Amino acid sequence: MRAAIVRNFNEDLSLETVNDPACPESGVVLEVLACGVCRSDYHGWTGDHPFVVNGSILGHEYCGTVVEAGAQAKHRVGDRLIAPFILACGSCPACQTGVSNTCKNQIVPGFSAPGAYAEYVAAPFDHNLVYLPETMSPALAAGLGCRVTTAWHALTDRANLKTGEWLAVHGTGGVGLATLLLGKMLGARVVVVDIVEEKLDHAKTLGADAVVNAAKSDVAEGITEITGGGAHVSIEALGIETTTNASVECLATLGRHVQIGMPAGPRGLMQVNMRAIYAKQLSFFGTRGMPSWKYPSLLGLIERGEVDLNPMVAREIPLSGASAELRAMSGPTPPGTAVITDMIN
């Protein structure tokens, strides 16, 4: 199969022909229909993720068609499926109590196993996979596996966002755009933060009630003024110390911060304004992924037209275009996300 492989950090991925993946007993092999290019991939490409090494195949936001099924697989050849990026074992205490996104035995293609920047990808524990709705394009479905599900879980489970509350979103990449769109659907008032004016203008067209350019003004002061005292919920979607502190500092008393952005570096350390957390009695939540059992409710909302996530996908690219998208993440990026839909060229 064709695959884009990490050979040297911060350099173009190497397009190579490699062996097709072996089919896991507990899962399937998918012919990849689409795979998103995510900021988490960027951390692997730069060498900041401990599981990404020379020879790794990135790609954890994918959907595809089953071409081979293991003896213990739930699905069959021909099924078109969406894969969450966390493939949980299904039998450990975390899985049995509904928090499969914390499974200790999880497998994450693109990091702990070969990913979907390739023609084919192996997906063990295929009970996590769900059917791709006929009305949904593969390009949009690919983003559901990470950005949309992560945003949905952050808003509904961790933050418990309520109608009428102010929601601050720091960063307008894929997760940030999903948070904006889902937050508006839930009835929140949303203020979006970025440093690229074009991305802020784009956020306004998608329903943002207000925007703050972090390159031109103090974020916490701006949000406090806009909201009349601070946001009720604030989402950090970049994994950067500056934006994490802005997220904490922009909150009203008893506000809720949710850390979605993966902190870079082998240890992911950053200095956080604990005085603000203490003085305003804030809640600080971490979040990663979404339990697979929550998929039907999210897909139902999308299929009924209660939220339109199509504006998230700005560019469909070939496999050879992934390197340019990753390289661009070193600086300000254009609005919307990129999805690989040609897995050969």
C-alpha positions as CSV (number, residue, x, y, z in Angstrom):
1,M,0.0,0.0,0.0
2,R,0.9,3.7,-0.3
3,A,1.7,5.5,2.9
4,A,3.2,8.8,4.1
5,I,5.9,7.9,6.7
6,V,7.8,10.0,9.2
7,R,11.5,9.6,8.4
8,N,12.9,12.8,9.9
9,F,11.1,15.2,12.2
10,N,10.1,18.5,10.7
11,E,10.8,17.3,7.2
12,D,8.4,16.2,4.5
13,L,6.7,12.8,5.0
14,S,8.2,10.1,2.8
15,L,5.6,8.6,0.3
16,E,6.5,4.9,0.2
17,T,5.0,1.6,-0.8
18,V,4.9,-0.7,2.3
19,N,3.2,-3.9,3.3
20,D,-0.5,-3.9,3.9
21,P,-1.5,-4.1,7.6
22,A,-2.3,-7.5,9.1
23,C,-5.9,-7.9,10.2
24,P,-6.3,-8.0,14.0
25,E,-8.4,-10.9,15.4
26,S,-10.5,-8.4,17.3
27,G,-11.0,-5.9,14.5
28,V,-10.8,-5.0,10.8
29,V,-8.7,-3.6,8.1
30,L,-10.2,-0.5,6.5
31,E,-9.6,0.9,3.0
32,V,-9.2,4.5,4.0
33,L,-11.8,6.9,2.5
34,A,-10.6,10.0,4.2
35,C,-8.2,11.1,7.0
36,G,-8.0,14.5,8.7
37,V,-4.7,16.4,9.2
38,C,-4.8,17.3,12.9
39,R,-2.7,19.4,15.2
40,S,-2.0,16.2,17.3
41,D,-0.3,14.9,14.1
42,Y,1.8,18.0,14.0
43,H,3.1,17.3,17.5
44,G,4.2,13.9,16.2
45,W,5.7,15.3,13.1
46,T,7.9,17.7,15.1
47,G,9.1,15.0,17.5
48,D,7.1,16.2,20.5
49,H,5.0,13.1,20.9
50,P,6.9,10.2,22.6
51,F,5.2,7.4,20.5
52,V,6.1,8.8,17.1
53,V,9.5,7.6,15.8
54,N,11.2,7.1,12.5
55,G,8.9,4.9,10.4
56,S,5.7,5.9,12.1
57,I,2.6,6.4,10.0
58,L,0.5,9.3,11.3
59,G,-3.3,9.7,11.0
60,H,-5.9,9.2,13.7
61,E,-9.0,10.9,12.2
62,Y,-10.3,8.4,9.6
63,C,-13.2,6.5,8.1
64,G,-13.2,3.7,5.6
65,T,-14.6,0.5,4.1
66,V,-13.9,-2.9,5.7
67,V,-11.8,-5.0,3.4
68,E,-10.9,-7.7,5.9
69,A,-12.5,-8.8,9.2
70,G,-10.9,-10.8,12.1
71,A,-12.6,-13.8,13.7
72,Q,-13.7,-11.8,16.7
73,A,-14.8,-8.7,14.7
74,K,-18.2,-7.2,15.0
75,H,-18.3,-5.8,11.5
76,R,-18.1,-7.4,8.1
77,V,-16.4,-6.8,4.7
78,G,-18.1,-3.9,2.9
79,D,-19.2,-2.0,6.0
80,R,-18.4,1.8,5.8
81,L,-17.3,2.9,9.3
82,I,-16.1,5.9,11.3
83,A,-13.4,5.2,13.8
84,P,-12.9,7.2,17.1
85,F,-9.2,7.8,17.6
86,I,-9.2,5.9,20.9
87,L,-9.8,2.2,20.3
88,A,-10.7,0.9,23.7
89,C,-10.5,-2.7,24.7
90,G,-14.1,-3.0,25.9
91,S,-13.4,-5.2,28.9
92,C,-11.4,-3.3,31.5
93,P,-13.0,-1.4,34.4
94,A,-12.9,1.9,32.6
95,C,-14.7,0.5,29.5
96,Q,-17.3,-1.4,31.7
97,T,-18.2,1.8,33.6
98,G,-18.7,4.0,30.5
99,V,-15.4,5.9,30.3
100,S,-13.7,4.0,27.5
101,N,-11.8,7.1,26.5
102,T,-9.7,6.4,29.6
103,C,-9.1,2.8,28.8
104,K,-5.6,1.6,29.9
105,N,-5.4,-0.9,27.1
106,Q,-6.4,1.5,24.3
107,I,-4.8,1.6,20.9
108,V,-4.4,4.8,19.0
109,P,-3.6,4.4,15.3
110,G,-1.2,7.2,14.3
111,F,0.6,7.1,17.6
112,S,0.7,3.7,19.3
113,A,0.0,1.8,16.0
114,P,0.3,2.6,12.3
115,G,-2.2,5.3,11.3
116,A,-4.3,6.3,8.4
117,Y,-2.0,8.4,6.2
118,A,-2.2,5.3,4.1
119,E,-4.4,3.3,1.7
120,Y,-5.3,0.9,4.5
121,V,-5.3,0.9,8.3
122,A,-5.9,-1.8,10.9
123,A,-8.5,-1.1,13.5
124,P,-8.5,-3.5,16.5
125,F,-11.3,-3.5,19.0
126,D,-13.8,-2.7,16.2
127,H,-16.7,-2.5,18.6
128,N,-15.7,1.1,18.9
129,L,-16.4,1.8,15.2
130,V,-19.8,3.1,14.0
131,Y,-21.5,3.1,10.7
132,L,-20.9,6.0,8.3
133,P,-24.3,7.6,7.6
134,E,-25.2,7.5,3.9
135,T,-25.9,11.3,4.0
136,M,-22.4,12.2,5.4
137,S,-19.4,12.7,3.2
138,P,-16.2,10.8,4.1
139,A,-14.3,14.1,4.4
140,L,-16.7,15.3,7.1
141,A,-16.8,11.9,8.8
142,A,-13.1,11.8,9.2
143,G,-13.1,14.8,11.4
144,L,-15.7,13.3,13.7
145,G,-13.1,10.8,15.0
146,C,-11.2,13.4,16.9
147,R,-12.1,17.1,16.7
148,V,-15.9,16.9,16.8
149,T,-16.2,14.1,19.3
150,T,-13.6,15.7,21.6
151,A,-15.4,19.1,21.4
152,W,-18.8,17.4,22.1
153,H,-17.5,15.5,25.1
154,A,-15.8,18.5,26.5
155,L,-18.9,20.6,26.3
156,T,-21.5,18.1,27.4
157,D,-19.7,15.9,29.8
158,R,-16.8,17.9,31.3
159,A,-18.1,21.5,31.2
160,N,-21.8,20.7,31.3
161,L,-22.5,23.8,29.1
162,K,-25.9,25.3,29.7
163,T,-28.2,27.4,27.4
164,G,-27.5,31.1,27.7
165,E,-24.0,30.7,29.2
166,W,-20.9,32.5,27.8
167,L,-18.4,30.1,26.1
168,A,-14.9,31.3,25.3
169,V,-13.0,29.3,22.6
170,H,-9.2,29.8,22.4
171,G,-8.0,28.8,19.0
172,T,-10.0,28.3,15.8
173,G,-8.5,25.1,14.3
174,G,-10.6,22.0,13.9
175,V,-11.4,21.5,17.6
176,G,-12.1,25.2,18.0
177,L,-14.5,25.4,15.1
178,A,-16.3,22.3,16.2
179,T,-16.6,23.8,19.7
180,L,-18.0,27.0,18.3
181,L,-20.6,25.2,16.1
182,L,-21.7,22.8,18.9
183,G,-21.7,25.5,21.5
184,K,-24.1,27.6,19.4
185,M,-26.3,24.5,18.9
186,L,-26.4,24.1,22.7
187,G,-27.7,27.6,23.1
188,A,-24.5,29.3,24.4
189,R,-23.2,32.7,23.5
190,V,-19.7,32.2,22.1
191,V,-16.7,34.5,22.0
192,V,-13.8,33.2,19.8
193,V,-10.1,34.0,20.3
194,D,-7.3,33.8,17.6
195,I,-4.4,35.8,16.2
196,V,-5.5,35.6,12.6
197,E,-8.1,38.2,11.5
198,E,-9.3,36.0,8.6
199,K,-10.0,33.2,11.0
200,L,-11.9,35.5,13.3
201,D,-14.0,36.8,10.4
202,H,-14.7,33.2,9.4
203,A,-15.8,32.5,13.0
204,K,-18.3,35.4,12.8
205,T,-19.8,33.9,9.7
206,L,-20.3,30.7,11.6
207,G,-22.2,32.4,14.4
208,A,-19.6,33.7,16.9
209,D,-21.2,36.4,19.0
210,A,-17.9,38.1,19.5
211,V,-14.2,37.7,18.7
212,V,-10.9,38.8,20.3
213,N,-7.6,39.1,18.4
214,A,-5.0,38.0,20.9
215,A,-2.3,39.7,18.9
216,K,-3.9,43.1,19.4
217,S,-5.5,43.1,22.9
218,D,-5.5,41.5,26.3
219,V,-7.6,38.4,25.9
220,A,-8.9,38.1,29.5
221,E,-9.7,41.8,29.7
222,G,-11.5,41.7,26.4
223,I,-13.6,38.7,27.3
224,T,-14.4,40.0,30.7
225,E,-15.7,43.2,29.1
226,I,-17.7,41.4,26.4
227,T,-19.4,39.0,28.8
228,G,-20.0,41.5,31.6
229,G,-17.8,39.7,34.1
230,G,-16.2,36.7,32.5
231,A,-17.1,33.5,30.6
232,H,-18.9,30.6,32.3
233,V,-16.9,28.0,30.3
234,S,-13.6,28.4,28.5
235,I,-12.1,25.9,26.1
236,E,-8.3,25.8,25.3
237,A,-7.8,24.2,22.0
238,L,-4.1,24.7,21.2
239,G,-2.1,23.3,24.1
240,I,0.0,26.4,24.6
241,E,0.8,28.0,27.9
242,T,-0.2,31.5,26.9
243,T,-3.7,30.4,25.7
244,T,-4.2,28.1,28.7
245,N,-3.6,31.1,31.1
246,A,-5.8,33.3,29.0
247,S,-8.5,30.7,29.2
248,V,-8.2,30.5,33.0
249,E,-8.0,34.3,33.5
250,C,-11.0,35.1,31.3
251,L,-13.4,33.1,33.4
252,A,-16.0,34.5,35.8
253,T,-16.0,33.3,39.4
254,L,-16.9,29.6,39.6
255,G,-16.2,29.2,35.9
256,R,-15.1,26.0,34.2
257,H,-11.9,25.6,32.1
258,V,-11.5,22.6,29.8
259,Q,-8.1,21.7,28.5
260,I,-8.5,20.1,25.1
261,G,-5.2,21.2,23.5
262,M,-2.4,18.6,24.0
263,P,0.6,20.3,25.6
264,A,3.7,19.9,23.5
265,G,6.9,18.3,24.6
266,P,7.8,15.0,26.2
267,R,6.4,16.0,29.6
268,G,3.9,18.7,28.5
269,L,4.7,21.0,31.4
270,M,3.5,24.6,31.6
271,Q,3.1,27.3,34.2
272,V,-0.6,28.0,35.0
273,N,-2.0,30.9,37.0
274,M,-3.1,29.0,40.1
275,R,-3.9,32.2,41.9
276,A,-6.7,32.8,39.4
277,I,-8.0,29.2,39.9
278,Y,-7.8,29.6,43.7
279,A,-9.2,33.1,44.0
280,K,-12.2,32.6,41.6
281,Q,-12.8,29.0,42.7
282,L,-12.6,27.7,39.2
283,S,-13.0,24.2,38.0
284,F,-10.1,22.9,35.8
285,F,-10.9,19.9,33.6
286,G,-8.8,17.8,31.3
287,T,-10.4,15.9,28.5
288,R,-9.3,13.6,25.7
289,G,-11.6,12.0,23.1
290,M,-15.1,10.6,23.8
291,P,-16.5,7.3,24.8
292,S,-17.7,5.4,21.7
293,W,-21.2,4.9,23.2
294,K,-21.9,8.6,22.8
295,Y,-21.6,8.4,19.0
296,P,-25.3,7.7,18.2
297,S,-26.5,10.9,19.9
298,L,-24.0,13.0,18.2
299,L,-24.6,11.5,14.8
300,G,-28.3,11.9,15.3
301,L,-28.0,15.6,15.8
302,I,-25.9,15.9,12.6
303,E,-28.3,13.7,10.6
304,R,-31.3,15.7,11.7
305,G,-29.7,18.9,10.7
306,E,-29.6,20.4,14.2
307,V,-25.9,21.3,13.6
308,D,-24.1,21.8,10.3
309,L,-20.4,20.8,10.6
310,N,-19.6,21.0,6.9
311,P,-18.0,24.5,7.2
312,M,-15.2,22.8,9.2
313,V,-13.8,21.1,6.1
314,A,-12.0,23.8,4.0
315,R,-9.6,21.7,1.9
316,E,-9.6,18.1,0.5
317,I,-6.0,17.2,-0.4
318,P,-4.0,14.2,-1.7
319,L,-1.7,12.2,0.5
320,S,1.3,14.1,-0.8
321,G,-0.3,17.4,0.5
322,A,-0.2,16.3,4.2
323,S,3.4,17.6,4.6
324,A,2.5,21.1,3.6
325,E,-0.4,21.2,6.0
326,L,1.7,20.0,8.9
327,R,4.5,22.5,8.1
328,A,1.9,25.3,8.0
329,M,0.9,24.6,11.6
330,S,4.2,26.1,12.7
331,G,2.6,29.5,12.2
332,P,-0.8,31.1,11.6
333,T,-3.0,28.8,9.4
334,P,-5.9,29.7,7.1
335,P,-9.6,29.0,8.2
336,G,-10.9,25.5,8.2
337,T,-9.3,22.1,8.2
338,A,-7.7,19.8,5.7
339,V,-8.7,16.3,5.0
340,I,-6.8,13.7,2.9
341,T,-9.2,12.1,0.4
342,D,-6.8,10.8,-2.2
343,M,-4.8,8.1,-0.4
344,I,-2.4,7.2,-3.3
345,N,-1.0,10.4,-4.8
